[in-house]
């Protein structure tokens, strides 16, 4: 492979050509060129490449469902706030999805769960204000 950018070919990082060729298909379906390390195992290179798909799916979902691309402000503070809220909402949705997915595979317990230990919500604690605690010996 020749690269026409003025840098000698010997000084370039080695390039890997990844080809996705599904079993039973007559032709490959995807091609990609990467500069991932030569000492990295091939399985890890493929895993890293596949991560891109998951990232793109998350981005598309945030744009389509949560309005990531709907911000029309002009200041960093507003755009930062908008992106932060969208990311928090997306994290919540992913957590709920995972929780519902994993709860489907679990069996119901035959006995009730053990009582909670430590502080409970119904019994308030008697604590001193922060300043009083920090000055106490």
Secondary structure, 3 states (H helix, E strand, C coil): CCCCCCCCHHHCCCCEEEEECCCCCCCCCEEEEECCCCCCCHHHHHHHHHHHHHHHHHHHHHHHHHCHHHCCCCCHHHHHHHHHHHHHHHHHHHHHHHHHHHHHHCCCCCCCCCCCCCCCCCCCCCCCCHHHHHHCC
